[in-house]
Amino acid sequence: MDILVCVKRVPDTAENEIEVNSSGSDIERDDLVYSVNEWDNYAVEEAIQIRDNSGGAVTVVTVGDEESEEVLRREMAMGADNGILCSDEAFEGSDGKGIATILKSVVEKGNYDLILTGAQADDGAGEVGGMLAAMLDMPYASLVNSIEIVNDKMIKVGREIEGGNQEMNEIDLPCVLSIQTGINEPRYVGIRGIRKVASVEIPVLGVSDLGLSAEAVGKSGAKVTRQDYFVPDLGEGAEILEGSTEEIIEKLIEMLKSKGGIK
Amino acid sequence: MAQQIFAYINHNDGAADDTALEFVTAAKKITSDGAVTAIVTGSGANLDTVCNELAASYNEVWKIDSDALAYPNAEVVRKALINILPGDSIVLFAHNTFGMDIAPGLSVKTDSAFISDVVDIEGVDGPNLKVVRQEFGGQVSTHVTADISSGAVINVRPGSFQPDESKAAGGQVADKSGEAGDLAARRRYIEVVEAEVGDVDITKSDVLVSIGRGIEEEDNIEIAEELAEAMGAVVSCSRPIVDSKWLEKSRQVGTSGQTVKPKVYMAMGISGSFQHMGGLKGSPFIVAVNKNIKAPIFQFADVGVVADILEFMPELTEKINEIK
């Protein structure tokens, strides 16, 4: 089974506090630690496991600048066979549909049975997988937390739905799935693994390589545009306890007692 | 505005989801007359019950009754919607596991703008709708504009708009079942597998010590268990702990886990995503301890402490045990 996994390089929220810059035009990007989007790691791990069980190849693709190549190498160090970097000035400012349009061209240049994305990334929209499927006229399932290969025409997938329940579906191949965290345990990638793939060539594809028109993607093709970043005034929020740890604990225990938090 | 606004209603066992009345409020922020049509798909008597209930709040209720829609399979519902929606429609969905499944693809098929997980709507200016979204797990907000002149699909975050309880619309139910068209699908629903019940029922506890990413390592869970024992509480958790397989799924608080109504909720190293907070009901007294002062949990909590839980929890445990 040939599988394409779409990944994204994002600021690592576990490593950074995200702050708005002084003009509100962007977040503070100095000193940010970047990594591969958490959901995408699960998608790549799932793809590798499927390939190891039923053959084929795993290709990872991303849309981004030169620095995005590092996330492709990381996923190749995990075990993906090939990488594709879509990079072009014309891609800058793309909305979800712009990204999906670029990825559609990548899919059409190959012959994939299964296309995976993470369920969401840093902007929390969770939109590219569903858009890509619709553009390709392939069936789609989101928030997938189990995959069982039935045969080369059909798979069985579980979707995470409300209340911890799981919705089971049959879905015809080829299809697009967005992968939820927890579906597997992504393998650890060490420095040595990344060194091994350091010299593997990763093709870089731009607008003309993909047969796209520059107007269809990037800023000019975007119907949805982020205007600014801001920190909302959400009213009071929590009363932050201050003082020495001892004083804080004393105050907290009094509060907990009065609220029935200590039995 | 000439464009018609629709809201797709989630329902279960003959009752509309809470978001049904929130859409009415959201629609009024898009168009001044607030005219909005509910779309309800399903089959049988429960469907009629929901439609009749919604007629009080919506100008019009479009009912699509079909065996193929007995369970809301996103691909099947999308096909039906494409067949019945007028061009340039604005369609609202709840940003839940169904809305996330159907909406992005629908926006492609109807060639309209898609705006995901909207928490507020500022209004329309010319062809553009201006809304508020959040990024990075709620750490920052953004204003987003979308050209909605050829239609829009908008996913609204549950709980972000006040429900409109006026029930003064006096609407009619219109049966659109005949217009749904061919509903054959390449994704076929099989069944819902109910969540497993764990050895501890976190929904029954008045006090929860709930841990998130801040616990850092599986071995540190013991620290939370000791605090829970001192407080007479039970340990629950947020999603990353279950993803790491450190605690069973039945311990997870959130929309994709358990809904809990404790009196006191100790959020220890939990950032406070809306999916997590969505599982917390009944206005508990929330204590948040987190290293990151920017963590959204401090907006929801009553009391906050900026500290490393791995240092703070043992000291709190010790002090509670001393005074007992």
Contacts between the chains, C-beta under 8 A, distances in Angstrom:
chain1	res1	chain2	res2	distance
A	11	B	136	7.2
A	13	B	136	5.5
A	13	B	137	5.8
A	13	B	139	7.1
A	13	B	271	7.9
A	14	B	213	6.5
A	17	B	139	7.4
A	17	B	292	5.5
A	17	B	293	7.9
A	17	B	294	4.9
A	18	B	135	7.9
A	18	B	136	4.3
A	18	B	139	4.2
A	18	B	140	5.6
A	18	B	294	7.1
A	19	B	140	7.6
A	19	B	294	7.1
A	20	B	140	5.6
A	27	B	136	7.5
A	27	B	140	6.3
A	96	B	104	7.0
A	96	B	114	6.5
A	96	B	116	7.7
A	97	B	107	7.7
A	97	B	108	7.1
A	97	B	114	7.3
A	100	B	108	7.5
A	119	B	100	7.8
A	122	B	135	6.2
A	122	B	136	5.9
A	123	B	133	7.7
A	123	B	135	4.9
A	124	B	116	7.3
A	124	B	117	5.7
A	124	B	133	7.4
A	124	B	134	6.5
A	124	B	135	5.9
A	124	B	136	7.8
A	124	B	137	7.2
A	125	B	116	3.8
A	125	B	117	6.5
A	125	B	133	7.8
A	126	B	100	5.3
A	126	B	104	7.6
A	126	B	116	6.3
A	126	B	117	7.7
A	127	B	103	7.8
A	127	B	104	4.2
A	127	B	114	5.9
A	127	B	116	5.2
A	128	B	104	7.5
A	129	B	104	7.3
A	130	B	100	7.8
A	130	B	101	7.2
A	130	B	102	7.8
A	130	B	103	7.2
A	130	B	104	3.2
A	130	B	105	4.3
A	130	B	108	7.9
A	131	B	104	4.7
A	131	B	105	6.6
A	131	B	107	7.1
A	131	B	108	5.1
A	131	B	114	7.3
A	133	B	105	5.8
A	134	B	104	7.2
A	134	B	105	3.7
A	134	B	106	7.6
A	134	B	108	3.7
A	134	B	109	5.5
A	135	B	108	5.6
A	139	B	75	6.1
A	139	B	185	7.4
A	139	B	186	4.0
A	139	B	187	4.4
A	140	B	74	7.7
A	140	B	75	7.3
A	140	B	101	7.7
A	140	B	105	5.9
A	140	B	187	7.2
A	141	B	74	8.0
A	141	B	101	7.1
A	141	B	187	6.1
A	142	B	74	7.8
A	142	B	97	7.5
A	142	B	100	5.2
A	142	B	101	4.5
A	143	B	97	5.7
A	143	B	100	6.6
A	143	B	101	7.2
A	156	B	190	7.5
A	158	B	193	7.2
A	159	B	97	6.9
A	159	B	101	7.3
A	160	B	97	6.7
A	160	B	256	5.4
A	161	B	97	4.5
A	161	B	98	7.8
A	161	B	192	7.1
A	161	B	256	7.6
A	162	B	96	6.5
A	162	B	97	5.9
A	162	B	255	5.7
A	162	B	256	6.7
A	163	B	195	6.2
A	163	B	255	8.0
A	163	B	256	7.7
A	163	B	257	7.6
A	163	B	258	7.6
A	163	B	259	7.3
A	164	B	195	3.4
A	164	B	249	5.5
A	164	B	250	7.2
A	164	B	252	6.7
A	164	B	256	6.3
A	164	B	257	5.0
A	164	B	258	6.7
A	165	B	192	5.4
A	165	B	193	6.6
A	165	B	194	5.6
A	165	B	195	5.4
A	166	B	192	7.0
A	166	B	193	4.4
A	166	B	195	7.7
A	167	B	97	8.0
A	167	B	189	7.1
A	167	B	191	8.0
A	167	B	192	5.4
A	167	B	193	7.9
A	168	B	189	7.7
A	168	B	190	4.2
A	168	B	191	5.2
A	168	B	192	7.3
A	168	B	193	6.2
A	169	B	73	7.4
A	169	B	187	5.3
A	169	B	188	6.3
A	169	B	189	5.6
A	169	B	190	6.1
A	170	B	187	7.1
A	170	B	188	4.6
A	170	B	190	6.3
A	171	B	186	6.8
A	171	B	187	4.5
A	171	B	188	7.6
A	172	B	186	4.2
A	172	B	187	7.4
A	175	B	186	7.5
A	175	B	187	7.5
A	181	B	239	7.1
A	181	B	240	7.6
A	181	B	243	4.6
A	182	B	239	7.5
A	182	B	242	6.2
A	182	B	243	3.8
A	185	B	244	7.9
A	185	B	245	6.9
A	223	B	113	4.2
A	223	B	146	5.8
A	223	B	147	4.6
A	224	B	113	5.5
A	224	B	114	6.9
A	224	B	115	6.1
A	224	B	144	6.3
A	224	B	145	7.6
A	224	B	146	4.5
A	224	B	147	7.9
A	225	B	144	6.8
A	225	B	145	5.5
A	225	B	146	7.5
A	226	B	142	5.0
A	226	B	143	7.4
A	226	B	144	5.4
A	227	B	130	7.6
A	227	B	142	7.2
A	227	B	143	4.3
A	227	B	144	6.6
A	227	B	145	5.8
A	228	B	142	6.5
A	228	B	143	5.3
A	229	B	135	7.7
A	229	B	140	5.1
A	229	B	141	7.2
A	229	B	142	5.4
A	230	B	140	7.2
A	230	B	141	5.4
A	230	B	142	7.2
A	230	B	143	7.2
A	231	B	140	6.3
A	231	B	141	6.8
A	232	B	132	7.5
A	232	B	141	4.7
A	234	B	299	4.7
A	237	B	298	5.4
A	237	B	299	4.7
A	237	B	301	7.4
A	237	B	304	7.6
A	238	B	286	7.7
A	238	B	288	5.9
A	238	B	297	8.0
A	238	B	298	4.6
A	238	B	299	7.4
A	238	B	300	7.7
A	238	B	301	3.9
A	238	B	302	6.2
A	238	B	303	5.7
A	238	B	304	3.5
A	239	B	302	6.8
A	239	B	303	5.3
A	239	B	304	7.0
A	240	B	293	7.8
A	240	B	298	7.3
A	240	B	303	7.9
A	240	B	304	4.7
A	240	B	305	7.3
A	240	B	306	6.5
A	241	B	303	6.2
A	241	B	304	7.0
A	241	B	305	5.2
A	245	B	307	7.3
A	245	B	311	8.0
A	245	B	312	7.1
A	245	B	315	5.9
A	248	B	305	5.8
A	248	B	307	7.8
A	249	B	315	6.0
A	249	B	316	5.4
A	249	B	319	5.0
A	250	B	319	7.6
A	252	B	287	6.8
A	252	B	303	6.9
A	252	B	305	7.0
A	252	B	316	6.9
A	253	B	316	7.7
A	253	B	319	6.3
A	253	B	320	6.4
A	253	B	323	7.0
A	255	B	285	7.6
A	255	B	287	7.7
A	255	B	303	6.1
A	256	B	231	7.3
A	256	B	264	6.6
A	256	B	287	7.3
A	259	B	263	6.5
A	259	B	264	5.3
A	259	B	285	4.2
A	260	B	206	6.5
A	260	B	207	7.4
A	260	B	263	5.1
A	260	B	264	6.4
A	261	B	207	5.3
A	261	B	231	6.2
A	261	B	233	7.7
A	261	B	263	7.2
A	261	B	264	3.6
A	261	B	266	7.5
A	261	B	285	6.8
A	261	B	287	7.7
A	262	B	230	7.9
A	262	B	231	5.4
A	262	B	232	7.0
A	262	B	320	6.1
A	262	B	324	7.9
A	263	B	207	7.3
A	263	B	231	6.9
A	263	B	232	3.3
